[in-house]
Amino acid sequence: MDTEHAMQERQRSTQPNRSPRRSFAITVAAILCSIVFILAIGALGGVGALSRAYQSLGGHTLLVDSNSKSFGFASPGDKVAVAFRLTNTGIKTLRIVGCKAGCSCTLPRNLPLELGPNESRNFEVSIQIAEGSHPSSPRQVEFPLTVFTTDTAQFELPLRIKGEIR
């Protein structure tokens, strides 16, 4: 019986003595530290730095200035274009090898696109706004786009293009 009691005592002494309240406090402190870190990066880096910091924390080496772009206003029959600024923060060359658009009216340009280490380039996408009935009131539209990359941390990069048709 003494050996069983001694084994139980040893197990208790090797396990950390954390109450649920202490574990919760540690978790909250870790979350707050992460938030403060991201906000500090954003404050020091200017526009877009917060998004880049968040992506970088996730292990991504391909960063985009914004996952959503607006073409503003357009009329049926117009052709509009937007550019996403892509940056390779890694040490290996990355390639944008293709993309899938939610609509056949969405056309990517410059594919395949190659980005060397620490290189930034624009990835341009044009949209042909369908001809047809003119809306009686302006309507918001959104075009989803998925970019396929050789970034092992992020093979797919979801993007959105939005605007208003008048």
KELO-385813 format. One record per residue (C-alpha): residue number from 0; x, y, z negated. Coordinates in steps of 0.2 Angstrom, whole numbers, padded with zeros to 4 digits, always signed. Last residue first. Layout:
% KELO-385813
<atom><seq>NUM</seq><px>X</px><py>Y</py><pz>Z</pz></atom>
...
% end
This chain:
% KELO-385813
<atom><seq>165</seq><px>-0128</px><py>+0262</py><pz>+0309</pz></atom>
<atom><seq>164</seq><px>-0118</px><py>+0246</py><pz>+0305</pz></atom>
<atom><seq>163</seq><px>-0108</px><py>+0247</py><pz>+0288</pz></atom>
<atom><seq>162</seq><px>-0092</px><py>+0239</py><pz>+0283</pz></atom>
<atom><seq>161</seq><px>-0084</px><py>+0224</py><pz>+0277</pz></atom>
<atom><seq>160</seq><px>-0069</px><py>+0213</py><pz>+0280</pz></atom>
<atom><seq>159</seq><px>-0065</px><py>+0199</py><pz>+0268</pz></atom>
<atom><seq>158</seq><px>-0050</px><py>+0188</py><pz>+0265</pz></atom>
<atom><seq>157</seq><px>-0047</px><py>+0171</py><pz>+0258</pz></atom>
<atom><seq>156</seq><px>-0028</px><py>+0165</py><pz>+0258</pz></atom>
<atom><seq>155</seq><px>-0026</px><py>+0147</py><pz>+0261</pz></atom>
<atom><seq>154</seq><px>-0010</px><py>+0137</py><pz>+0258</pz></atom>
<atom><seq>153</seq><px>-0007</px><py>+0146</py><pz>+0242</pz></atom>
<atom><seq>152</seq><px>+0007</px><py>+0139</py><pz>+0231</pz></atom>
<atom><seq>151</seq><px>+0016</px><py>+0130</py><pz>+0245</pz></atom>
<atom><seq>150</seq><px>+0016</px><py>+0146</py><pz>+0256</pz></atom>
<atom><seq>149</seq><px>+0015</px><py>+0139</py><pz>+0273</pz></atom>
<atom><seq>148</seq><px>+0000</px><py>+0149</py><pz>+0277</pz></atom>
<atom><seq>147</seq><px>-0018</px><py>+0148</py><pz>+0283</pz></atom>
<atom><seq>146</seq><px>-0029</px><py>+0164</py><pz>+0283</pz></atom>
<atom><seq>145</seq><px>-0047</px><py>+0162</py><pz>+0278</pz></atom>
<atom><seq>144</seq><px>-0059</px><py>+0176</py><pz>+0285</pz></atom>
<atom><seq>143</seq><px>-0076</px><py>+0182</py><pz>+0278</pz></atom>
<atom><seq>142</seq><px>-0085</px><py>+0195</py><pz>+0288</pz></atom>
<atom><seq>141</seq><px>-0096</px><py>+0207</py><pz>+0278</pz></atom>
<atom><seq>140</seq><px>-0110</px><py>+0218</py><pz>+0284</pz></atom>
<atom><seq>139</seq><px>-0120</px><py>+0232</py><pz>+0275</pz></atom>
<atom><seq>138</seq><px>-0135</px><py>+0239</py><pz>+0284</pz></atom>
<atom><seq>137</seq><px>-0139</px><py>+0257</py><pz>+0290</pz></atom>
<atom><seq>136</seq><px>-0157</px><py>+0260</py><pz>+0293</pz></atom>
<atom><seq>135</seq><px>-0168</px><py>+0257</py><pz>+0309</pz></atom>
<atom><seq>134</seq><px>-0154</px><py>+0245</py><pz>+0315</pz></atom>
<atom><seq>133</seq><px>-0150</px><py>+0246</py><pz>+0333</pz></atom>
<atom><seq>132</seq><px>-0155</px><py>+0230</py><pz>+0342</pz></atom>
<atom><seq>131</seq><px>-0142</px><py>+0222</py><pz>+0351</pz></atom>
<atom><seq>130</seq><px>-0123</px><py>+0223</py><pz>+0354</pz></atom>
<atom><seq>129</seq><px>-0113</px><py>+0213</py><pz>+0342</pz></atom>
<atom><seq>128</seq><px>-0099</px><py>+0223</py><pz>+0333</pz></atom>
<atom><seq>127</seq><px>-0082</px><py>+0216</py><pz>+0340</pz></atom>
<atom><seq>126</seq><px>-0071</px><py>+0214</py><pz>+0325</pz></atom>
<atom><seq>125</seq><px>-0052</px><py>+0216</py><pz>+0326</pz></atom>
<atom><seq>124</seq><px>-0039</px><py>+0209</py><pz>+0313</pz></atom>
<atom><seq>123</seq><px>-0022</px><py>+0215</py><pz>+0310</pz></atom>
<atom><seq>122</seq><px>-0009</px><py>+0207</py><pz>+0299</pz></atom>
<atom><seq>121</seq><px>+0003</px><py>+0220</py><pz>+0294</pz></atom>
<atom><seq>120</seq><px>+0021</px><py>+0216</py><pz>+0289</pz></atom>
<atom><seq>119</seq><px>+0031</px><py>+0215</py><pz>+0273</pz></atom>
<atom><seq>118</seq><px>+0048</px><py>+0206</py><pz>+0271</pz></atom>
<atom><seq>117</seq><px>+0055</px><py>+0201</py><pz>+0254</pz></atom>
<atom><seq>116</seq><px>+0061</px><py>+0184</py><pz>+0262</pz></atom>
<atom><seq>115</seq><px>+0056</px><py>+0183</py><pz>+0280</pz></atom>
<atom><seq>114</seq><px>+0038</px><py>+0184</py><pz>+0286</pz></atom>
<atom><seq>113</seq><px>+0033</px><py>+0175</py><pz>+0302</pz></atom>
<atom><seq>112</seq><px>+0016</px><py>+0178</py><pz>+0310</pz></atom>
<atom><seq>111</seq><px>+0008</px><py>+0165</py><pz>+0322</pz></atom>
<atom><seq>110</seq><px>-0003</px><py>+0174</py><pz>+0326</pz></atom>
<atom><seq>109</seq><px>-0001</px><py>+0193</py><pz>+0330</pz></atom>
<atom><seq>108</seq><px>-0019</px><py>+0197</py><pz>+0331</pz></atom>
<atom><seq>107</seq><px>-0035</px><py>+0190</py><pz>+0322</pz></atom>
<atom><seq>106</seq><px>-0051</px><py>+0190</py><pz>+0331</pz></atom>
<atom><seq>105</seq><px>-0068</px><py>+0192</py><pz>+0322</pz></atom>
<atom><seq>104</seq><px>-0083</px><py>+0191</py><pz>+0334</pz></atom>
<atom><seq>103</seq><px>-0083</px><py>+0172</py><pz>+0333</pz></atom>
<atom><seq>102</seq><px>-0089</px><py>+0174</py><pz>+0315</pz></atom>
<atom><seq>101</seq><px>-0084</px><py>+0166</py><pz>+0298</pz></atom>
<atom><seq>100</seq><px>-0066</px><py>+0167</py><pz>+0304</pz></atom>
<atom><seq>99</seq><px>-0054</px><py>+0153</py><pz>+0302</pz></atom>
<atom><seq>98</seq><px>-0035</px><py>+0158</py><pz>+0302</pz></atom>
<atom><seq>97</seq><px>-0019</px><py>+0152</py><pz>+0309</pz></atom>
<atom><seq>96</seq><px>+0000</px><py>+0148</py><pz>+0305</pz></atom>
<atom><seq>95</seq><px>+0004</px><py>+0163</py><pz>+0294</pz></atom>
<atom><seq>94</seq><px>+0022</px><py>+0158</py><pz>+0291</pz></atom>
<atom><seq>93</seq><px>+0034</px><py>+0160</py><pz>+0277</pz></atom>
<atom><seq>92</seq><px>+0053</px><py>+0162</py><pz>+0276</pz></atom>
<atom><seq>91</seq><px>+0061</px><py>+0156</py><pz>+0260</pz></atom>
<atom><seq>90</seq><px>+0067</px><py>+0167</py><pz>+0245</pz></atom>
<atom><seq>89</seq><px>+0049</px><py>+0172</py><pz>+0240</pz></atom>
<atom><seq>88</seq><px>+0041</px><py>+0189</py><pz>+0238</pz></atom>
<atom><seq>87</seq><px>+0033</px><py>+0188</py><pz>+0256</pz></atom>
<atom><seq>86</seq><px>+0022</px><py>+0203</py><pz>+0258</pz></atom>
<atom><seq>85</seq><px>+0006</px><py>+0204</py><pz>+0269</pz></atom>
<atom><seq>84</seq><px>-0002</px><py>+0221</py><pz>+0272</pz></atom>
<atom><seq>83</seq><px>-0019</px><py>+0218</py><pz>+0279</pz></atom>
<atom><seq>82</seq><px>-0024</px><py>+0228</py><pz>+0294</pz></atom>
<atom><seq>81</seq><px>-0042</px><py>+0233</py><pz>+0300</pz></atom>
<atom><seq>80</seq><px>-0049</px><py>+0234</py><pz>+0317</pz></atom>
<atom><seq>79</seq><px>-0066</px><py>+0240</py><pz>+0325</pz></atom>
<atom><seq>78</seq><px>-0074</px><py>+0237</py><pz>+0342</pz></atom>
<atom><seq>77</seq><px>-0090</px><py>+0245</py><pz>+0344</pz></atom>
<atom><seq>76</seq><px>-0105</px><py>+0237</py><pz>+0353</pz></atom>
<atom><seq>75</seq><px>-0117</px><py>+0240</py><pz>+0339</pz></atom>
<atom><seq>74</seq><px>-0112</px><py>+0255</py><pz>+0329</pz></atom>
<atom><seq>73</seq><px>-0098</px><py>+0257</py><pz>+0316</pz></atom>
<atom><seq>72</seq><px>-0095</px><py>+0264</py><pz>+0299</pz></atom>
<atom><seq>71</seq><px>-0081</px><py>+0260</py><pz>+0287</pz></atom>
<atom><seq>70</seq><px>-0069</px><py>+0247</py><pz>+0293</pz></atom>
<atom><seq>69</seq><px>-0068</px><py>+0241</py><pz>+0275</pz></atom>
<atom><seq>68</seq><px>-0054</px><py>+0229</py><pz>+0268</pz></atom>
<atom><seq>67</seq><px>-0055</px><py>+0215</py><pz>+0255</pz></atom>
<atom><seq>66</seq><px>-0041</px><py>+0204</py><pz>+0249</pz></atom>
<atom><seq>65</seq><px>-0030</px><py>+0220</py><pz>+0246</pz></atom>
<atom><seq>64</seq><px>-0011</px><py>+0223</py><pz>+0247</pz></atom>
<atom><seq>63</seq><px>-0008</px><py>+0204</py><pz>+0251</pz></atom>
<atom><seq>62</seq><px>+0005</px><py>+0194</py><pz>+0242</pz></atom>
<atom><seq>61</seq><px>+0013</px><py>+0178</py><pz>+0249</pz></atom>
<atom><seq>60</seq><px>+0025</px><py>+0171</py><pz>+0235</pz></atom>
<atom><seq>59</seq><px>+0010</px><py>+0165</py><pz>+0224</pz></atom>
<atom><seq>58</seq><px>+0015</px><py>+0158</py><pz>+0207</pz></atom>
<atom><seq>57</seq><px>-0001</px><py>+0164</py><pz>+0199</pz></atom>
<atom><seq>56</seq><px>+0008</px><py>+0177</py><pz>+0189</pz></atom>
<atom><seq>55</seq><px>+0013</px><py>+0184</py><pz>+0206</pz></atom>
<atom><seq>54</seq><px>-0005</px><py>+0186</py><pz>+0212</pz></atom>
<atom><seq>53</seq><px>-0010</px><py>+0195</py><pz>+0196</pz></atom>
<atom><seq>52</seq><px>+0005</px><py>+0207</py><pz>+0198</pz></atom>
<atom><seq>51</seq><px>+0001</px><py>+0210</py><pz>+0216</pz></atom>
<atom><seq>50</seq><px>-0017</px><py>+0214</py><pz>+0212</pz></atom>
<atom><seq>49</seq><px>-0011</px><py>+0226</py><pz>+0198</pz></atom>
<atom><seq>48</seq><px>+0002</px><py>+0234</py><pz>+0210</pz></atom>
<atom><seq>47</seq><px>-0011</px><py>+0239</py><pz>+0223</pz></atom>
<atom><seq>46</seq><px>-0009</px><py>+0257</py><pz>+0219</pz></atom>
<atom><seq>45</seq><px>+0005</px><py>+0262</py><pz>+0208</pz></atom>
<atom><seq>44</seq><px>+0018</px><py>+0251</py><pz>+0201</pz></atom>
<atom><seq>43</seq><px>+0021</px><py>+0257</py><pz>+0183</pz></atom>
<atom><seq>42</seq><px>+0003</px><py>+0257</py><pz>+0178</pz></atom>
<atom><seq>41</seq><px>-0001</px><py>+0241</py><pz>+0187</pz></atom>
<atom><seq>40</seq><px>+0014</px><py>+0232</py><pz>+0178</pz></atom>
<atom><seq>39</seq><px>+0008</px><py>+0239</py><pz>+0162</pz></atom>
<atom><seq>38</seq><px>-0010</px><py>+0233</py><pz>+0165</pz></atom>
<atom><seq>37</seq><px>-0003</px><py>+0215</py><pz>+0169</pz></atom>
<atom><seq>36</seq><px>+0008</px><py>+0214</py><pz>+0153</pz></atom>
<atom><seq>35</seq><px>-0006</px><py>+0221</py><pz>+0142</pz></atom>
<atom><seq>34</seq><px>-0018</px><py>+0208</py><pz>+0149</pz></atom>
<atom><seq>33</seq><px>-0006</px><py>+0194</py><pz>+0146</pz></atom>
<atom><seq>32</seq><px>-0002</px><py>+0200</py><pz>+0128</pz></atom>
<atom><seq>31</seq><px>-0021</px><py>+0201</py><pz>+0125</pz></atom>
<atom><seq>30</seq><px>-0023</px><py>+0183</py><pz>+0131</pz></atom>
<atom><seq>29</seq><px>-0009</px><py>+0177</py><pz>+0120</pz></atom>
<atom><seq>28</seq><px>-0015</px><py>+0186</py><pz>+0105</pz></atom>
<atom><seq>27</seq><px>-0033</px><py>+0178</py><pz>+0108</pz></atom>
<atom><seq>26</seq><px>-0026</px><py>+0161</py><pz>+0109</pz></atom>
<atom><seq>25</seq><px>-0015</px><py>+0163</py><pz>+0093</pz></atom>
<atom><seq>24</seq><px>-0030</px><py>+0170</py><pz>+0083</pz></atom>
<atom><seq>23</seq><px>-0041</px><py>+0155</py><pz>+0089</pz></atom>
<atom><seq>22</seq><px>-0027</px><py>+0143</py><pz>+0083</pz></atom>
<atom><seq>21</seq><px>-0026</px><py>+0152</py><pz>+0066</pz></atom>
<atom><seq>20</seq><px>-0045</px><py>+0151</py><pz>+0064</pz></atom>
<atom><seq>19</seq><px>-0046</px><py>+0133</py><pz>+0069</pz></atom>
<atom><seq>18</seq><px>-0033</px><py>+0129</py><pz>+0055</pz></atom>
<atom><seq>17</seq><px>-0015</px><py>+0125</py><pz>+0060</pz></atom>
<atom><seq>16</seq><px>-0004</px><py>+0114</py><pz>+0050</pz></atom>
<atom><seq>15</seq><px>+0007</px><py>+0107</py><pz>+0064</pz></atom>
<atom><seq>14</seq><px>+0009</px><py>+0088</py><pz>+0064</pz></atom>
<atom><seq>13</seq><px>+0025</px><py>+0081</py><pz>+0058</pz></atom>
<atom><seq>12</seq><px>+0021</px><py>+0082</py><pz>+0039</pz></atom>
<atom><seq>11</seq><px>+0004</px><py>+0074</py><pz>+0041</pz></atom>
<atom><seq>10</seq><px>+0012</px><py>+0059</py><pz>+0050</pz></atom>
<atom><seq>9</seq><px>+0025</px><py>+0057</py><pz>+0037</pz></atom>
<atom><seq>8</seq><px>+0012</px><py>+0057</py><pz>+0023</pz></atom>
<atom><seq>7</seq><px>+0002</px><py>+0044</py><pz>+0032</pz></atom>
<atom><seq>6</seq><px>+0017</px><py>+0033</py><pz>+0034</pz></atom>
<atom><seq>5</seq><px>+0021</px><py>+0035</py><pz>+0015</pz></atom>
<atom><seq>4</seq><px>+0003</px><py>+0030</py><pz>+0011</pz></atom>
<atom><seq>3</seq><px>+0005</px><py>+0014</py><pz>+0022</pz></atom>
<atom><seq>2</seq><px>+0022</px><py>+0010</py><pz>+0014</pz></atom>
<atom><seq>1</seq><px>+0015</px><py>+0012</py><pz>-0004</pz></atom>
<atom><seq>0</seq><px>+0000</px><py>+0000</py><pz>+0000</pz></atom>
% end
